[in-house]
Amino acid sequence: MRAIVYLIGAGPGAPDLITLRGYRCLQQAEVVIYDHRVHADVLQYAPAQAERIDVGGGSGDASAQDAICFLIAEKAREGKIVARLKRGDPFLFDHGGEEALFLHEQGIPFELVPGVPTAIGATAYAGIPITYPGGGDTVTLVRGFEDDGRERTRLNWDHLAGLGGTIACFAGPRQLPRMIEALIAHGRPADESAAVIVNGTLPSQRTMTGTLAELAESVAEQPVGAALLIVGRVVNFREHLRWFDSRALFGRRALVMHSKEQPDDIATLLEHRGAEVKVDTDAGLDVYRLLLDRKVDVVTFTSASAVLGFLASVGADQASDLLAHTAVATLGPAAADAITRANLTPAIHLDNGSLPAFAEAIAGHFTPAP
Amino acid sequence: MRAIVYLIGAGPGAPDLITLRGYRCLQQAEVVIYDHRVHADVLQYAPAQAERIDVGGGSGDASAQDAICFLIAEKAREGKIVARLKRGDPFLFDHGGEEALFLHEQGIPFELVPGVPTAIGATAYAGIPITYPGGGDTVTLVRGFEDDGRERTRLNWDHLAGLGGTIACFAGPRQLPRMIEALIAHGRPADESAAVIVNGTLPSQRTMTGTLAELAESVAEQPVGAALLIVGRVVNFREHLRWFDSRALFGRRALVMHSKEQPDDIATLLEHRGAEVKVDTDAGLDVYRLLLDRKVDVVTFTSASAVLGFLASVGADQASDLLAHTAVATLGPAAADAITRANLTPAIHLDNGSLPAFAEAIAGHFTPAP
């Protein structure tokens, strides 16, 4: 066994935006030390028996950072393969560099696994090309400070504002309005296009666009949490290039009850339409818990046996209560019969149709009438 | 079948630095349209029967770009799943935005799959954290122009040089010296630290560091091809954080002759030491061709049957010529006997040792005496 530390960027948010290399390092990990902004599903890539340690927000007070460095080193000294996971890229306005330097000083071998930065991933998912001919020849990434104590003046705002091109800054709720105001004060036009992206690349992604002046007002009035600010003409492309958050089932959560007679392609068809899909056969999935926590917008049944399997797993007497806030979708008379016999009513039903037609019917249910 | 175009960033170079999502999109692809700077191994992620189309350098003459857009659209209109692959990120100083806009105008569905930018990946593999406390609060990514016709003055050099922080620019051989000179002329100190990284993240990675003035002279005298220029104090961390190009077998290519009696862990052990490893059982690998093209620095045998398999596959009478420029490494008396019987001599031999000891012996063979 060789002890090693992989310093890994998990990418901008969506679990599948980690690199293949990061994924393979995680598969070998015996210890995973992660910032809590890393998506829970990324942790699933590590073996079930791997130790998982949440070291919090990594917001940067020096003693907390020291403690993290010591923890990583300690686990490596036990001869373990350690995966140190951070959101985005570990070296872009994060503490990856400090951790690597500490490991070097301690003589512990490490490898650096870069990740897709939030500024790159969130813009792609918002339909904003981070550069475009005519949109300037520079992209400036700016450190965001959550820490109010840190002075803002270390940035040369005149040069930042004067450079043109795209500016990207991942900032906290208090800093966001200040950042926008400073850019305007130092010469970026108040009517320049900008966007604020919250939870970029995730099903909960929200994107606000407007002029700098409009966004300054809006984020001051209604703080949005940590968000990516994008300033520049490229933002205007969003109206044409939206693809992620414009899909019919974007932000909807579907539970697919799988059955032996039917292929589970319905999961893929719903994912193509933007839904976040879980299948009851997923490892470790607790259907009861998922419904109890109201984390399902639609549950699909494509056979009688899928219905019977569902009733068996949640308890037939609980089904009606559990489904009170969830749309039931059935395909074919057998599934509908079984649902009706359980005193439930499908909100979406196709008696006779293909799986794609069924997926379309579900998408139609959630699409507001024009 | 649904027609769709995935605009995918393949990442900075190494085939495993593509995202998991990019990898999965490729696995579904029926047509792969790629820039030739994409690593050949990335194309292997697509199904064997997928059509593969090289559309060249993407250096940006408008009619070539139009032709690429039409080609992508045509394949999608045939009802195909199209993967459009670019190196780095498709939207960072590349034509991804234009291609997406064209698809939008044509009513063809597309999804954007971001990639790790070269500036992020190559720095991590060079041991340069792209930011560090005290290294500035901005990273400015600058478009490089291969095209001599395009005027340089669109950049506001005073603001670029004045901003401080890290500057990263992927530039061609003619532009690189000009870029450095312009930065000095507009106020970056001539003795500021900088690095030039060629073939970042690949086994052929080369990194030069020095002051801006030193690098300006060196790249003017000896052009290096397209390269990433990094300017800023963060470059100084490389001496401590090198991990990729400092490994004993970095840049060495090993061929592992696999045998049934022995596990092929030797491949992993050599990879950990930085070697680029191929195993004779890899799909489509042509051992004869590989040796004929002198693409192997060391070939390993850990059993007699591995030797016999090798002789059978290349022809016993060819073996000596083919191995003239390759070190033969044998583990155990049986492998050595079989090699000797074929009138070959191992350059590296351990009669009695573990696989890790064997890997160490190979690493030692390639490590220059101090």
Interface residues (C-beta under 8 A of the other chain):
Chain A: R2 G11 P12 A14 P15 D16 L17 I18 T19 L20 R21 Y23 R24 D89 P90 F91 L92 F93 D94 G96 G97 E98 A100 L101 H104 E105 P109 F110 E111 L112 V113 P114 G115 V116 P117 I120 G121 T123 A124 Y125 G127 P129 I130 T131 Y132 P133 D137 T138 V139 T140 L141 V142 R143 R154 L155 N156 D158 H159 L160 G162 L163 G164 V234 F237 H240 L241 W243 F244 H272
Chain B: R2 G11 P12 A14 P15 D16 L17 I18 T19 L20 R21 Y23 R24 D89 P90 F91 L92 F93 D94 G96 G97 E98 A100 L101 H104 E105 P109 F110 E111 L112 V113 P114 G115 V116 P117 I120 G121 T123 A124 Y125 G127 P129 I130 T131 Y132 P133 D137 T138 V139 T140 L141 V142 R143 R154 L155 N156 D158 H159 L160 G162 L163 G164 V234 F237 H240 L241 W243 F244 H272
